[in-house]
Amino acid sequence: MTLQLQLQETWFPVCEVSRLTPGRGMAALLPDGRQAAVFLDRAGRAYAIDNRDPFTGAQVLARGLVGTAEGRVFVASPLLKQRFDLETGRCLDNDAVSVRAYPVREAV
């Protein structure tokens, strides 16, 4: 099974799902040069958000720690520890900040 991200109207293949480790992220280079941080939670659900930490500008969110708060799955930035909701991209620690969240699917 291949994990795909939706970019505009097109589905872009990122990696084989078997390459992802639950609870850890992986960075993926997108066709326009940006990076996405791709995650598999412990229940096996896939997520993708921008890899760029908006607080520092560093491409590090794929290296963050995955957790849950109030039923929301998030990744905490490894630099300043802000938490980003993996479904919406919203920063749980600062309502004025968010990152892009990508629709994901598994395809044969």
Secondary structure, 3 states (H helix, E strand, C coil): CEEEEEECCEEEEEEEHHHCCCCCEEEEECCCCCEEEEEECCCCCEEEEECECCCCCCECHHHCEEEEECCEEEEECCCCCCEEECCCCEECCCCCCECCECCEEEEC
